[in-house]
Structure formats: C-alpha cells, structure tokens
Amino acid sequence: MRQIPDSQLSSEEEYRNIFESASDGLLIVDMELDRVLEIVTKHPATARHLSTKLCQRFIADEPPLSAVEVVAKVFIQTSGDIPAALRALFATDEFRQQRGNKFKRPFNYIVSALRATNASTDAGLEIIDYLRRMGHAPFNYPTPDGYPEPAAPWMGTLLWRWNFALAVSDNKIKGTKIDSAALVKNSGGDAGLMAHLLGRKATEDEAQAYHDSGAGLALLLASPAFQRC
C-alpha cells in the first residue's frame, strides 16, 4: 500500500478509511488464498500424492498401490484429515504384514539405538556430529523437500553407522552412556539381547559371531536386521 504523509491526513476519520480499505483488500486476498488451498486439498491428485508419501514412510519405499488407494480414499472423505488417513494406513494388511522393508535414515537409526539400549544421553554435539557425518544433520538439507526417504541415498555412509555402533557400545561418546551389564540382564541374557535388537531369534551364525567378536553389542547395532524396520 502506498504510504501517505501525515500532512495529507486531516482527521482521524481519514486514517480509519485508509486502514479499512487496506484491510478489505487483505481480507479479499486471504479469502482467495483459502479458496485456492481448499481446491488443492480436495483434488484427487493431492490425496494420492500425500497418501503415497505416508505409505512410503510407514510401509515401503515402493508402497503397494492397494494401500495408497485406501489411504487416499479416507483422505478425500475426511477433507484432508491426516490423523484419519494414518489410522486407515495402520489398519491395512500391507502395514501389519510389513517388516524389514524400510532402511532407517541416520536420525532414526541413532534414536532407535539409544532407545533399544536404554542409553542415557544429553543429545549433545558429539551425537549431532555423527548425524552430520552420516549426512543427516538436523535442519541442514539445502532444498525444502527435505532429506530423502528411500534407502539408496544413505548407503554411502554405512561406515559411520558402524563407527557409531562401536563408539556408543563402548561408551566413547561424551554425554552418552550404556549400562551393558544391566541391558543384558534385563533382556534375559545374551540370547534375549540378540532377539531384542534383531527383532527375532538369532541364527546360529549370528549367535556365534556375537560371542566370538568381543564386541557383541556393537555387532548387533551395526547388523542389517537392526538397521531396518
């Protein structure tokens, strides 16, 4: 809006008229923007796009079309209610039957490792440095679409996952500590710990490697089974 010098305004009424005119214009713009958003939200392509993104996040990098269609239908029926769409997703057979389809991104990998081992941590700079080296530093992606969801872009930093697994299991990360003895005890022994971190009973080869490595916990945290969900 063009500014008018105070000298050209002779009364409080003129101030009010100018303000109301500007407000009316802004209101019209807001109404038009709301209408555009309403049209976009209700378009079937929007429902399919967002449903595909949700299914990629929770089911697989290449989600089954049947699950996408179920979620998209609920998204349209509820006028874009994301919680309702998620409830529909979690009720699908495709979600309930999936396991090991998703490769954890670095952030999810580190968080799951800390939670699974009941680690105490200050989430300080050393943890952030591992995220940075794995290519997943918070709020650091250069474009607004955010860090990629598929597994392929993350395969180039596997070495830093292994380094993290060794460091965290040996309590070599400042501000982060794992009580390994308590972890084994609370898991019901070595077999229980392996089942806890692998999500299944360990094979004979895995159990042998766990005992022979001298770094069983690190081996489990670096295993393909733990890095998938």
C-alpha positions in Angstrom: 0.0 0.0 0.0 1.3 3.5 -0.9 2.2 5.5 2.2 0.6 8.9 2.6 2.4 11.6 4.5 0.8 12.7 7.8 0.5 16.2 6.4 -2.1 15.0 3.9 -4.3 13.5 6.5 -6.6 16.0 8.1 -8.5 13.8 10.5 -8.8 10.6 12.4 -11.6 9.6 10.0 -9.2 9.7 7.1 -6.8 7.4 9.0 -9.7 5.0 9.6 -10.9 5.0 6.0 -7.4 4.2 4.6 -6.9 1.4 7.2 -10.3 -0.1 6.5 -9.7 0.0 2.7 -6.3 -1.8 3.1 -7.9 -4.3 5.5 -10.7 -5.1 3.0 -8.1 -5.7 0.3 -6.1 -8.1 2.6 -9.3 -9.9 3.5 -10.2 -10.5 -0.1 -6.7 -11.8 -0.7 -7.0 -14.1 2.3 -10.3 -15.4 1.1 -9.0 -16.1 -2.3 -6.0 -17.9 -0.9 -8.2 -20.0 1.4 -10.3 -21.0 -1.7 -7.2 -22.0 -3.6 -6.0 -24.1 -0.7 -9.5 -25.7 -0.5 -9.4 -26.6 -4.1 -5.9 -28.1 -3.9 -6.7 -30.0 -0.8 -9.8 -31.6 -2.3 -8.1 -32.5 -5.6 -7.7 -36.3 -6.1 -4.0 -35.8 -7.1 -3.3 -34.2 -3.7 -4.8 -37.2 -1.9 -2.8 -39.7 -4.0 0.5 -37.7 -3.6 0.2 -37.4 0.2 -1.0 -40.9 0.6 1.9 -42.2 -1.4 4.3 -40.2 0.8 2.7 -41.6 4.0 2.9 -45.2 2.7 6.5 -44.7 1.7 7.3 -43.6 5.2 5.5 -46.4 7.0 5.3 -49.4 4.6 8.0 -49.4 1.9 10.0 -47.2 -0.5 7.7 -48.6 -3.3 4.4 -48.8 -1.4 1.7 -51.2 -2.7 -1.0 -49.4 -4.7 -3.8 -51.1 -2.7 -2.6 -49.3 0.5 -2.2 -46.0 -1.3 -5.7 -46.2 -2.6 -7.2 -47.0 0.8 -5.4 -44.0 2.5 -6.2 -41.7 -0.4 -9.9 -42.6 -0.2 -10.0 -41.7 3.6 -8.0 -38.5 2.9 -10.7 -37.4 0.4 -13.6 -38.4 2.6 -12.3 -36.5 5.6 -11.3 -33.4 3.7 -7.6 -33.9 4.3 -7.6 -35.2 7.9 -4.1 -36.6 8.3 -4.7 -38.4 11.6 -7.7 -40.2 10.0 -5.5 -41.1 7.0 -2.8 -42.5 9.3 -5.4 -44.6 11.2 -6.5 -46.0 7.8 -2.9 -46.8 6.9 -2.2 -48.5 10.2 -5.3 -50.7 9.7 -4.2 -52.0 6.3 -2.9 -55.6 5.9 0.1 -54.1 4.0 1.2 -52.2 7.1 0.6 -55.1 9.5 2.4 -57.6 7.4 5.5 -55.5 6.6 8.7 -56.0 8.4 12.2 -55.1 7.4 11.1 -53.1 4.3 12.4 -49.8 5.5 16.0 -48.8 5.9 16.4 -46.5 8.8 17.6 -43.0 8.0 20.5 -41.9 10.2 18.4 -40.0 12.7 16.0 -42.9 13.1 19.0 -45.3 13.4 20.7 -43.3 16.1 17.5 -42.7 18.1 16.5 -46.4 17.9 20.0 -47.5 19.0 19.8 -45.2 22.0 16.3 -46.3 22.9 16.9 -50.0 22.4 19.9 -49.9 24.6 18.2 -47.7 27.3 21.1 -45.3 26.9 21.3 -42.1 28.9 22.3 -39.2 26.7 22.5 -35.4 26.6 22.0 -35.5 22.8 25.0 -33.2 22.7 27.3 -32.1 19.9 29.1 -35.5 19.6 25.8 -37.2 18.7 25.0 -34.3 16.3 28.4 -34.8 14.7 27.6 -38.4 14.0 24.4 -37.3 12.3 26.4 -34.8 10.3 28.9 -37.4 9.2 26.0 -39.7 8.2 24.6 -36.9 6.1 21.5 -36.2 8.2 22.3 -33.1 10.3 19.1 -31.5 11.6 17.6 -28.7 9.5 20.6 -28.8 7.1 19.1 -30.0 3.8 19.5 -27.4 1.1 16.1 -27.7 -0.5 12.6 -27.5 1.0 11.6 -31.1 0.1 13.8 -32.4 2.9 16.0 -35.4 3.3 15.2 -38.4 1.0 13.1 -41.2 2.3 14.4 -44.1 0.1 17.3 -46.2 1.2 19.7 -45.7 -1.7 21.0 -42.2 -0.8 22.0 -43.4 2.7 24.1 -46.4 1.6 27.2 -44.3 1.2 27.6 -43.5 4.9 27.4 -47.1 6.3 30.9 -46.9 7.7 29.8 -44.1 10.0 27.0 -46.2 11.3 29.5 -48.9 12.2 31.8 -46.4 13.8 28.8 -45.1 15.8 27.8 -48.6 16.9 31.3 -49.3 18.2 31.6 -45.9 19.9 28.2 -46.0 21.6 28.6 -49.6 22.8 32.0 -48.8 24.3 30.7 -45.6 26.0 33.1 -43.5 24.0 30.6 -40.8 23.1 30.7 -37.9 25.5 27.4 -37.4 27.3 26.0 -40.8 26.3 26.3 -44.0 28.4 25.0 -47.5 28.1 24.9 -49.9 31.1 25.7 -53.0 29.1 25.5 -55.4 32.1 22.1 -54.2 33.0 21.0 -54.3 29.4 22.0 -58.0 29.1 20.4 -58.8 32.4 17.1 -57.0 31.7 16.9 -58.7 28.3 17.1 -62.1 29.9 20.7 -62.9 28.9 22.7 -62.8 25.6 20.0 -64.7 23.7 17.4 -62.3 24.9 19.5 -59.3 23.9 20.1 -60.7 20.4 16.4 -61.3 20.0 15.6 -57.8 21.3 17.9 -56.0 18.9 17.4 -58.2 15.8 13.6 -58.4 16.3 13.8 -62.2 16.0 15.7 -65.2 17.3 19.3 -65.0 16.2 20.6 -67.6 13.8 23.4 -70.0 14.8 25.9 -68.0 12.7 24.7 -64.7 14.3 25.0 -66.1 17.8 28.4 -67.4 17.1 29.6 -64.1 15.7 28.1 -62.3 18.7 30.1 -64.4 21.1 33.3 -64.5 19.1 33.5 -60.8 18.1 34.3 -59.4 21.5 32.0 -56.5 20.6 28.6 -58.3 20.5 26.5 -55.2 21.2 28.2 -53.2 18.5 27.8 -56.0 16.1 24.1 -56.1 16.8 23.6 -52.4 16.4 25.5 -52.5 13.1 23.6 -55.5 11.8 21.3 -55.3 8.7 18.4 -56.5 10.8 18.7 -53.7 13.3 19.2 -51.1 10.6 15.8 -52.0 9.1 12.4 -51.6 10.5 
